Amino acid sequence: MLTAALALGLALGAAAPQAAMAASEWPLDPGDYVEISTIKIDDGHMLDYANHLAGDWRKSQDFSKAQGWITDYQIWMNEYPRAGEPDIYLVTWVPKFATPAEEMKRDEAYKAYMKTTEAAMQAASGKRDEYRHLSGSMLMKNLVWPK
């Protein structure tokens, strides 16, 4: 029994330097997180949603970028959506996630900047839900070349 435990310990100890070496040889560095929201738009409402994106959504994203909460954002349009595929991809680069306390501060700063309330934001989201539908979301991790 002791011999088996000793052998296991030696095997794990021998693997540790290899694991450390392998980690240092990893050819990519971690970058930002990337949030991707996929949006389906009902026929006849693309202009409605485009106006929302060009208005309040852009204003909020520009504010978030100025605060350093995000590093970039983009809108991608699916030119040839197949059945069930989204029409729009909203892509946002996030360097780090907020702690709960930071998130509460951000929410208050955002509402003050946008001159809105939680109730007003919920109502506006509900109105958009009549023609735009979140069909999915992903959280990715960008990998970058080492500097």
TIRO-2110 file (N, C-alpha, C; in Angstrom, 1 decimal):
// TIRO-2110
0.8, -1.2, 0.0, N, 1, A
0.0, 0.0, 0.0, CA, 1, A
0.9, 1.3, 0.0, C, 1, A
1.9, 1.3, 0.9, N, 2, A
2.8, 2.4, 0.9, CA, 2, A
3.5, 2.6, -0.4, C, 2, A
3.9, 1.5, -1.0, N, 3, A
4.6, 1.5, -2.2, CA, 3, A
3.8, 2.1, -3.3, C, 3, A
2.5, 1.8, -3.4, N, 4, A
1.6, 2.3, -4.4, CA, 4, A
1.4, 3.8, -4.2, C, 4, A
1.3, 4.2, -2.9, N, 5, A
1.2, 5.7, -2.6, CA, 5, A
2.4, 6.4, -3.0, C, 5, A
3.6, 5.8, -2.7, N, 6, A
4.9, 6.5, -3.0, CA, 6, A
5.0, 6.6, -4.5, C, 6, A
4.7, 5.5, -5.3, N, 7, A
4.7, 5.5, -6.7, CA, 7, A
3.8, 6.6, -7.3, C, 7, A
2.6, 6.7, -6.7, N, 8, A
1.7, 7.7, -7.2, CA, 8, A
2.3, 9.1, -7.0, C, 8, A
2.8, 9.3, -5.8, N, 9, A
3.4, 10.6, -5.4, CA, 9, A
4.6, 10.9, -6.4, C, 9, A
5.4, 10.0, -6.7, N, 10, A
6.5, 10.2, -7.6, CA, 10, A
6.0, 10.5, -9.0, C, 10, A
5.0, 9.8, -9.4, N, 11, A
4.4, 10.0, -10.7, CA, 11, A
3.8, 11.4, -10.8, C, 11, A
3.1, 11.9, -9.8, N, 12, A
2.5, 13.2, -9.8, CA, 12, A
3.6, 14.3, -9.8, C, 12, A
4.6, 14.0, -9.0, N, 13, A
5.7, 15.0, -8.9, CA, 13, A
6.5, 15.1, -10.2, C, 13, A
6.6, 14.0, -10.9, N, 14, A
7.3, 14.0, -12.1, CA, 14, A
6.5, 14.8, -13.2, C, 14, A
5.2, 14.6, -13.1, N, 15, A
4.3, 15.3, -14.1, CA, 15, A
4.2, 16.8, -13.8, C, 15, A
4.4, 17.2, -12.6, N, 16, A
4.2, 18.7, -12.3, CA, 16, A
5.2, 19.5, -13.1, C, 16, A
6.5, 19.2, -13.2, N, 17, A
7.4, 20.1, -14.0, CA, 17, A
7.0, 20.0, -15.5, C, 17, A
6.5, 18.9, -16.0, N, 18, A
6.1, 18.9, -17.3, CA, 18, A
4.8, 19.7, -17.6, C, 18, A
3.9, 19.7, -16.6, N, 19, A
2.7, 20.6, -16.7, CA, 19, A
3.1, 22.0, -16.7, C, 19, A
4.1, 22.4, -15.8, N, 20, A
4.5, 23.8, -15.8, CA, 20, A
5.2, 24.2, -17.1, C, 20, A
6.0, 23.3, -17.6, N, 21, A
6.7, 23.6, -18.8, CA, 21, A
5.7, 23.7, -20.0, C, 21, A
4.7, 22.8, -20.0, N, 22, A
3.7, 22.8, -21.1, CA, 22, A
3.0, 24.1, -21.0, C, 22, A
2.6, 24.6, -19.8, N, 23, A
1.9, 25.8, -19.7, CA, 23, A
2.7, 27.0, -20.2, C, 23, A
4.0, 27.0, -19.9, N, 24, A
4.8, 28.2, -20.4, CA, 24, A
5.0, 28.1, -21.9, C, 24, A
4.8, 27.0, -22.5, N, 25, A
5.0, 26.8, -23.9, CA, 25, A
3.7, 27.1, -24.7, C, 25, A
2.6, 27.4, -24.0, N, 26, A
1.3, 27.7, -24.6, CA, 26, A
1.5, 28.9, -25.6, C, 26, A
1.2, 28.7, -26.9, N, 27, A
1.5, 29.8, -27.8, CA, 27, A
0.5, 31.0, -27.9, C, 27, A
-0.5, 30.9, -27.1, N, 28, A
-1.5, 32.0, -27.1, CA, 28, A
-1.8, 32.6, -25.7, C, 28, A
-2.1, 33.8, -25.7, N, 29, A
-2.4, 34.5, -24.4, CA, 29, A
-3.9, 34.7, -24.3, C, 29, A
-4.4, 34.8, -23.1, N, 30, A
-5.9, 35.1, -23.0, CA, 30, A
-6.1, 36.6, -23.3, C, 30, A
-7.2, 36.8, -24.0, N, 31, A
-7.6, 38.2, -24.3, CA, 31, A
-8.9, 38.5, -23.7, C, 31, A
-9.7, 39.3, -24.3, N, 32, A
-11.0, 39.7, -23.7, CA, 32, A
-12.0, 38.5, -23.8, C, 32, A
-13.0, 38.6, -23.0, N, 33, A
-14.1, 37.8, -23.2, CA, 33, A
-14.9, 38.4, -24.3, C, 33, A
-15.7, 37.6, -25.1, N, 34, A
-16.5, 38.2, -26.2, CA, 34, A
-17.9, 37.6, -26.0, C, 34, A
-18.8, 38.5, -25.8, N, 35, A
-20.2, 38.2, -25.6, CA, 35, A
-20.9, 38.3, -27.0, C, 35, A
-21.6, 37.3, -27.4, N, 36, A
-22.3, 37.3, -28.7, CA, 36, A
-23.8, 37.0, -28.5, C, 36, A
-24.6, 38.0, -28.8, N, 37, A
-26.1, 37.8, -28.7, CA, 37, A
-26.6, 37.6, -30.1, C, 37, A
-27.4, 36.6, -30.3, N, 38, A
-28.0, 36.4, -31.6, CA, 38, A
-29.5, 36.8, -31.6, C, 38, A
-29.8, 37.6, -32.6, N, 39, A
-31.1, 38.3, -32.6, CA, 39, A
-31.9, 37.9, -33.9, C, 39, A
-33.1, 37.5, -33.8, N, 40, A
-34.0, 37.2, -34.9, CA, 40, A
-35.0, 38.4, -35.0, C, 40, A
-35.2, 39.0, -36.1, N, 41, A
-36.1, 40.1, -36.3, CA, 41, A
-37.2, 39.7, -37.2, C, 41, A
-38.4, 40.0, -36.8, N, 42, A
-39.6, 39.7, -37.5, CA, 42, A
-39.6, 40.5, -38.9, C, 42, A
-40.2, 39.9, -39.9, N, 43, A
-40.3, 40.6, -41.2, CA, 43, A
-40.9, 41.9, -41.0, C, 43, A
-40.3, 42.9, -41.7, N, 44, A
-40.9, 44.3, -41.7, CA, 44, A
-40.4, 45.1, -40.6, C, 44, A
-39.5, 44.6, -39.7, N, 45, A
-39.1, 45.4, -38.5, CA, 45, A
-37.6, 45.6, -38.5, C, 45, A
-36.9, 45.3, -39.5, N, 46, A
-35.4, 45.5, -39.5, CA, 46, A
-35.1, 47.0, -39.3, C, 46, A
-35.8, 47.9, -39.9, N, 47, A
-35.5, 49.3, -39.7, CA, 47, A
-35.8, 49.7, -38.3, C, 47, A
-36.9, 49.2, -37.7, N, 48, A
-37.2, 49.5, -36.3, CA, 48, A
-36.0, 49.1, -35.4, C, 48, A
-35.5, 47.9, -35.6, N, 49, A
-34.4, 47.5, -34.8, CA, 49, A
-33.1, 48.2, -35.1, C, 49, A
-32.9, 48.5, -36.3, N, 50, A
-31.7, 49.3, -36.7, CA, 50, A
-31.7, 50.7, -36.0, C, 50, A
-32.9, 51.3, -36.0, N, 51, A
-33.0, 52.6, -35.3, CA, 51, A
-32.7, 52.4, -33.8, C, 51, A
-33.2, 51.4, -33.2, N, 52, A
-32.9, 51.1, -31.8, CA, 52, A
-31.3, 51.0, -31.6, C, 52, A
-30.7, 50.2, -32.5, N, 53, A
-29.3, 50.0, -32.4, CA, 53, A
-28.5, 51.3, -32.6, C, 53, A
-28.9, 52.1, -33.5, N, 54, A
-28.3, 53.3, -33.8, CA, 54, A
-28.5, 54.4, -32.7, C, 54, A
-29.6, 54.2, -31.9, N, 55, A
-29.9, 55.2, -30.9, CA, 55, A
-29.5, 54.8, -29.5, C, 55, A
-30.4, 54.3, -28.7, N, 56, A
-30.1, 53.9, -27.3, CA, 56, A
-29.0, 52.9, -27.2, C, 56, A
-29.0, 51.9, -28.0, N, 57, A
-28.0, 50.8, -27.9, CA, 57, A
-26.6, 51.3, -28.1, C, 57, A
-26.4, 52.1, -29.2, N, 58, A
-25.1, 52.7, -29.4, CA, 58, A
-24.7, 53.6, -28.3, C, 58, A
-25.6, 54.5, -27.9, N, 59, A
-25.3, 55.4, -26.8, CA, 59, A
-24.8, 54.6, -25.5, C, 59, A
-25.5, 53.5, -25.2, N, 60, A
-25.1, 52.8, -24.0, CA, 60, A
-23.8, 52.1, -24.2, C, 60, A
-23.5, 51.6, -25.4, N, 61, A
-22.3, 50.9, -25.7, CA, 61, A
-21.1, 51.9, -25.7, C, 61, A
-21.3, 53.1, -26.3, N, 62, A
-20.3, 54.1, -26.3, CA, 62, A
-20.0, 54.5, -24.8, C, 62, A
-21.0, 54.6, -24.0, N, 63, A
-20.8, 55.0, -22.6, CA, 63, A
-20.0, 53.9, -21.9, C, 63, A
-20.4, 52.6, -22.1, N, 64, A
-19.7, 51.5, -21.5, CA, 64, A
-18.2, 51.4, -21.9, C, 64, A
-18.0, 51.7, -23.2, N, 65, A
-16.6, 51.8, -23.7, CA, 65, A
-15.8, 52.9, -23.1, C, 65, A
-16.4, 54.1, -23.0, N, 66, A
-15.7, 55.2, -22.4, CA, 66, A
-15.4, 54.9, -20.9, C, 66, A
-16.2, 54.1, -20.2, N, 67, A
-15.9, 53.8, -18.8, CA, 67, A
-14.9, 52.7, -18.7, C, 67, A
-14.5, 52.0, -19.8, N, 68, A
-13.6, 50.9, -19.7, CA, 68, A
-14.3, 49.6, -19.4, C, 68, A
-15.6, 49.5, -19.4, N, 69, A
-16.3, 48.3, -19.0, CA, 69, A
-16.2, 47.3, -20.2, C, 69, A
-16.2, 47.9, -21.4, N, 70, A
-16.0, 47.0, -22.6, CA, 70, A
-14.9, 47.7, -23.4, C, 70, A
-14.3, 46.9, -24.3, N, 71, A
-13.2, 47.4, -25.2, CA, 71, A
-13.6, 47.7, -26.6, C, 71, A
-14.7, 47.0, -27.0, N, 72, A
-15.2, 47.2, -28.4, CA, 72, A
-16.6, 46.6, -28.5, C, 72, A
-17.3, 46.9, -29.6, N, 73, A
-18.6, 46.3, -29.9, CA, 73, A
-18.8, 46.4, -31.4, C, 73, A
-19.5, 45.5, -31.9, N, 74, A
-19.8, 45.5, -33.3, CA, 74, A
-21.2, 44.9, -33.5, C, 74, A
-21.8, 45.2, -34.7, N, 75, A
-23.1, 44.6, -35.1, CA, 75, A
-22.7, 43.9, -36.4, C, 75, A
-23.1, 42.6, -36.4, N, 76, A
-22.9, 41.8, -37.6, CA, 76, A
-24.3, 41.4, -38.1, C, 76, A
-24.4, 41.5, -39.4, N, 77, A
-25.7, 41.1, -40.1, CA, 77, A
-25.5, 39.9, -40.9, C, 77, A
-26.4, 38.9, -40.7, N, 78, A
-26.3, 37.7, -41.4, CA, 78, A
-27.0, 37.9, -42.8, C, 78, A
-26.2, 38.1, -43.8, N, 79, A
-26.8, 38.4, -45.1, CA, 79, A
-27.7, 37.3, -45.7, C, 79, A
-27.4, 36.1, -45.5, N, 80, A
-28.1, 35.0, -46.0, CA, 80, A
-28.6, 34.0, -44.9, C, 80, A
-29.4, 34.5, -44.0, N, 81, A
-29.8, 33.6, -42.9, CA, 81, A
-30.6, 32.4, -43.4, C, 81, A
-30.3, 31.2, -43.0, N, 82, A
-31.0, 30.0, -43.3, CA, 82, A
-32.1, 29.9, -42.3, C, 82, A
-33.0, 29.0, -42.5, N, 83, A
-34.2, 28.8, -41.5, CA, 83, A
-33.6, 28.6, -40.1, C, 83, A
-34.1, 29.4, -39.2, N, 84, A
-33.7, 29.3, -37.8, CA, 84, A
-32.5, 30.1, -37.4, C, 84, A
-31.8, 30.6, -38.3, N, 85, A
-30.5, 31.4, -38.0, CA, 85, A
-30.9, 32.8, -37.7, C, 85, A
-30.1, 33.4, -36.8, N, 86, A
-30.3, 34.8, -36.5, CA, 86, A
-30.1, 35.8, -37.6, C, 86, A
-30.7, 37.0, -37.5, N, 87, A
-30.5, 38.0, -38.5, CA, 87, A
-29.3, 38.9, -38.1, C, 87, A
-29.2, 39.1, -36.8, N, 88, A
-28.2, 40.0, -36.3, CA, 88, A
-27.4, 39.4, -35.2, C, 88, A
-26.1, 39.7, -35.2, N, 89, A
-25.2, 39.2, -34.1, CA, 89, A
-24.6, 40.5, -33.4, C, 89, A
-24.9, 40.7, -32.1, N, 90, A
-24.3, 41.8, -31.4, CA, 90, A
-23.1, 41.2, -30.6, C, 90, A
-21.9, 41.8, -30.9, N, 91, A
-20.7, 41.3, -30.4, CA, 91, A
-20.0, 42.4, -29.5, C, 91, A
-19.7, 42.0, -28.3, N, 92, A
-19.1, 42.9, -27.4, CA, 92, A
-17.9, 42.3, -26.7, C, 92, A
-16.8, 43.1, -26.7, N, 93, A
-15.6, 42.6, -26.0, CA, 93, A
-15.5, 43.1, -24.6, C, 93, A
-15.4, 42.2, -23.7, N, 94, A
-15.4, 42.6, -22.2, CA, 94, A
-14.0, 42.2, -21.6, C, 94, A
-13.3, 43.2, -21.1, N, 95, A
-11.9, 42.8, -20.6, CA, 95, A
-12.0, 42.0, -19.3, C, 95, A
-13.0, 42.3, -18.4, N, 96, A
-13.2, 41.6, -17.2, CA, 96, A
-14.6, 41.8, -16.7, C, 96, A
-15.1, 40.8, -15.9, N, 97, A
-16.4, 41.0, -15.4, CA, 97, A
-16.4, 41.7, -14.1, C, 97, A
-17.5, 42.4, -13.8, N, 98, A
-17.6, 43.2, -12.6, CA, 98, A
-18.0, 42.3, -11.4, C, 98, A
-17.5, 42.8, -10.3, N, 99, A
-17.9, 42.1, -9.0, CA, 99, A
-19.4, 42.6, -8.8, C, 99, A
-20.1, 41.9, -7.9, N, 100, A
-21.5, 42.4, -7.6, CA, 100, A
-21.6, 43.8, -7.2, C, 100, A
-20.6, 44.3, -6.4, N, 101, A
-20.6, 45.7, -6.0, CA, 101, A
-20.4, 46.6, -7.1, C, 101, A
-19.4, 46.3, -8.0, N, 102, A
-19.1, 47.1, -9.2, CA, 102, A
-20.3, 47.1, -10.1, C, 102, A
-21.0, 45.9, -10.2, N, 103, A
-22.1, 45.9, -11.1, CA, 103, A
-23.3, 46.8, -10.7, C, 103, A
-23.5, 46.9, -9.4, N, 104, A
-24.5, 47.8, -8.9, CA, 104, A
-24.1, 49.3, -9.2, C, 104, A
-22.8, 49.6, -9.0, N, 105, A
-22.4, 51.0, -9.3, CA, 105, A
-22.5, 51.3, -10.8, C, 105, A
-22.2, 50.3, -11.6, N, 106, A
-22.3, 50.5, -13.1, CA, 106, A
-23.8, 50.7, -13.4, C, 106, A
-24.7, 49.9, -12.9, N, 107, A
-26.1, 50.1, -13.2, CA, 107, A
-26.6, 51.5, -12.8, C, 107, A
-26.2, 52.0, -11.7, N, 108, A
-26.6, 53.3, -11.3, CA, 108, A
-26.0, 54.4, -12.2, C, 108, A
-24.7, 54.2, -12.5, N, 109, A
-24.1, 55.2, -13.5, CA, 109, A
-24.7, 55.1, -14.8, C, 109, A
-25.1, 53.9, -15.3, N, 110, A
-25.7, 53.8, -16.6, CA, 110, A
-27.1, 54.4, -16.6, C, 110, A
-27.9, 54.2, -15.6, N, 111, A
-29.2, 54.8, -15.5, CA, 111, A
-29.2, 56.3, -15.5, C, 111, A
-28.2, 56.8, -14.7, N, 112, A
-28.0, 58.3, -14.6, CA, 112, A
-27.6, 58.8, -16.0, C, 112, A
-26.7, 58.2, -16.7, N, 113, A
-26.2, 58.7, -18.0, CA, 113, A
-27.4, 58.6, -19.0, C, 113, A
-28.1, 57.5, -19.0, N, 114, A
-29.2, 57.3, -20.0, CA, 114, A
-30.5, 58.1, -19.6, C, 114, A
-30.4, 58.6, -18.4, N, 115, A
-31.6, 59.3, -17.8, CA, 115, A
-32.9, 58.5, -17.9, C, 115, A
-32.7, 57.3, -17.3, N, 116, A
-33.8, 56.3, -17.3, CA, 116, A
-34.0, 55.6, -16.0, C, 116, A
-35.0, 54.8, -15.9, N, 117, A
-35.2, 54.0, -14.7, CA, 117, A
-35.3, 52.5, -15.1, C, 117, A
-35.3, 51.7, -14.1, N, 118, A
-35.4, 50.3, -14.4, CA, 118, A
-36.8, 50.0, -15.0, C, 118, A
-37.8, 50.6, -14.5, N, 119, A
-39.2, 50.4, -15.1, CA, 119, A
-39.2, 50.8, -16.6, C, 119, A
-38.6, 51.9, -16.9, N, 120, A
-38.6, 52.4, -18.3, CA, 120, A
-37.8, 51.5, -19.2, C, 120, A
-36.7, 51.0, -18.7, N, 121, A
-35.9, 50.0, -19.5, CA, 121, A
-36.6, 48.8, -19.7, C, 121, A
-37.3, 48.3, -18.7, N, 122, A
-38.1, 47.0, -18.9, CA, 122, A
-39.2, 47.2, -19.9, C, 122, A
-39.9, 48.4, -19.8, N, 123, A
-41.0, 48.7, -20.7, CA, 123, A
-40.5, 48.7, -22.2, C, 123, A
-39.3, 49.4, -22.4, N, 124, A
-38.8, 49.5, -23.7, CA, 124, A
-38.3, 48.2, -24.3, C, 124, A
-37.8, 47.3, -23.4, N, 125, A
-37.4, 46.0, -23.8, CA, 125, A
-38.6, 45.2, -24.2, C, 125, A
-39.6, 45.3, -23.5, N, 126, A
-40.9, 44.6, -23.8, CA, 126, A
-41.5, 45.0, -25.1, C, 126, A
-41.4, 46.3, -25.4, N, 127, A
-41.9, 46.9, -26.7, CA, 127, A
-41.1, 46.3, -27.8, C, 127, A
-39.7, 46.2, -27.7, N, 128, A
-38.9, 45.7, -28.7, CA, 128, A
-39.2, 44.2, -28.9, C, 128, A
-39.6, 43.5, -27.8, N, 129, A
-39.8, 42.1, -27.9, CA, 129, A
-40.9, 41.7, -28.8, C, 129, A
-41.7, 42.7, -29.2, N, 130, A
-42.8, 42.4, -30.1, CA, 130, A
-42.3, 42.1, -31.5, C, 130, A
-41.1, 42.5, -31.9, N, 131, A
-40.5, 42.2, -33.2, CA, 131, A
-39.1, 41.7, -33.2, C, 131, A
-38.4, 41.7, -32.1, N, 132, A
-37.0, 41.2, -32.0, CA, 132, A
-37.0, 40.2, -30.9, C, 132, A
-36.2, 39.1, -31.2, N, 133, A
-36.2, 37.9, -30.3, CA, 133, A
-34.8, 37.5, -30.2, C, 133, A
-34.4, 37.4, -28.9, N, 134, A
-33.0, 36.8, -28.6, CA, 134, A
-33.1, 35.3, -28.9, C, 134, A
-32.3, 34.9, -29.9, N, 135, A
-32.4, 33.5, -30.3, CA, 135, A
-31.2, 32.7, -29.6, C, 135, A
-30.3, 33.4, -29.0, N, 136, A
-29.2, 32.7, -28.3, CA, 136, A
-28.1, 33.7, -27.9, C, 136, A
-27.2, 33.2, -27.1, N, 137, A
-26.1, 34.0, -26.7, CA, 137, A
-24.9, 33.0, -26.4, C, 137, A
-23.7, 33.6, -26.5, N, 138, A
-22.5, 32.8, -26.3, CA, 138, A
-21.5, 33.7, -25.5, C, 138, A
-20.7, 33.1, -24.7, N, 139, A
-19.6, 33.8, -24.1, CA, 139, A
-18.3, 33.0, -24.6, C, 139, A
-17.5, 33.8, -25.3, N, 140, A
-16.3, 33.2, -25.9, CA, 140, A
-15.1, 33.9, -25.2, C, 140, A
-13.9, 33.3, -25.3, N, 141, A
-12.7, 33.9, -24.8, CA, 141, A
-11.8, 34.1, -26.0, C, 141, A
-11.4, 35.4, -26.3, N, 142, A
-10.5, 35.7, -27.4, CA, 142, A
-9.1, 35.3, -27.0, C, 142, A
-8.4, 34.6, -27.9, N, 143, A
-7.0, 34.2, -27.6, CA, 143, A
-6.2, 35.1, -28.6, C, 143, A
-5.1, 35.6, -28.0, N, 144, A
-4.2, 36.5, -28.8, CA, 144, A
-2.8, 36.0, -28.9, C, 144, A
-2.1, 36.6, -29.8, N, 145, A
-0.7, 36.2, -29.9, CA, 145, A
0.1, 36.9, -28.8, C, 145, A
1.1, 36.2, -28.2, N, 146, A
1.9, 36.8, -27.1, CA, 146, A
2.6, 38.0, -27.6, C, 146, A
2.8, 38.9, -26.8, N, 147, A
3.6, 40.2, -27.1, CA, 147, A
5.1, 40.0, -27.0, C, 147, A
END
